Amino acid sequence: MGKKNVHLVAMLLLLVLFGSSCMAQAVLNDKQATAQTTRLYRNMQKLLQKGYMFGHQDDLAYGVGWKYEAGRSDVKDVTGDYPALYGFELGRLELGQAANLDGVPFDSMRQYIKDIYQRGGAITLSWHFNNPLTGKTAWDAPPPGTVAAILDSPATHQVYTQWLDKGAEFLASLTGKKGEPIPIIFRIFHELNGSWFWWGGKNCTPGDIKRLYQFTETYLRDVKHLHNLIYAFNTDRFSGPDEYLERYPGNDYVDIIGFDIYQRKGGVDGNRQFIQELDKSLTTLVDIAQQNNKLAALTEFGYNGLPDSSWWTNVFAKGIGTHKISYVMGWRNAGIKDDQHFEYYVPYKGQISANDFVRFSQLPQTLFQKEVTKVHLYR
Ligand code: BMA
């Protein structure tokens, strides 16, 4: 190759490299996002090269057989480290109640969130808010029309915005040592392709839920001036890209895309099917994320009661494989609930999958608190 050609090839290579790194750079939609929020999002993107953060819902509030013990966590009891990401739930905040629908006091939640931020963990919030048309719970889906009523009926609209005001007040109270707002991955209207919540599936039209998503985000950002929110759009399990995108409010409203999935069938077949479904769905998700410059995440997962002693490394980690996702979040360790049903998705000390969970936590691609503290998510 002549000298000229070498230069030409080198320039082309630089262009390709520069071009692809530019394309890969996802940017938050909120142009006024706080410095810490922008940094968290950027650092989450960088972390994709290392692996995925492990998250757990209500991790610090309670676990199997215990409640509200300072510093305790089932994840830490088993692995010696906290999760890297922590989920909390806002349901009943809209009613002005002191505790959420699972009994977690909002004052404690605020303190957990401050402590987590202080040690460099990431926080995500969901909101099973009541039905503003019927006044019943989030699961009160029929009659259809709640979403349309929020958009079009002044009375329902007012109830809804008053609820958002209460949410905004709590969100604004989440501040760091210097008064800076703590960044929150906000997972509103979760599982919106399923029909079990008033905002999902056949309980509203895709057009209406998109409008409500857009309205809600615009209201929180421009009327309530919240600039610490990273919006995570998420469906439940889905059949393919068409179903996934049917209710997508648009690239200008979404920063992270994810889905929720639970394993319900056990045994060799159940495991195989779960690995295949995870792999297939993550392939689609990460494709969509790359095409739209978004981050991908497994926003909620679980296998209730963890009856398989090698589930973490043999099933879950295999399903995730090498897909480039930012985090995975296990749902809550409620233990035995008031209705006598048990519910937990992360092992407690002595649980049969506990040893395997330790092995899982030691895989190079799984990130827990100590690892993310080192990289300074907010710096
Ligand atoms: C569900 C269950 C319920 C809980 C609700 C909201 O998946 O865990 O027990 O009340 O989430 O957190």
Boltz pocket constraint, residues with backbone or C-beta under 6 A from the ligand:
constraints:
  - pocket:
      binder: B
      contacts: [[A, 89], [A, 101], [A, 102], [A, 128], [A, 332], [A, 334], [A, 343]]
      max_distance: 6.0
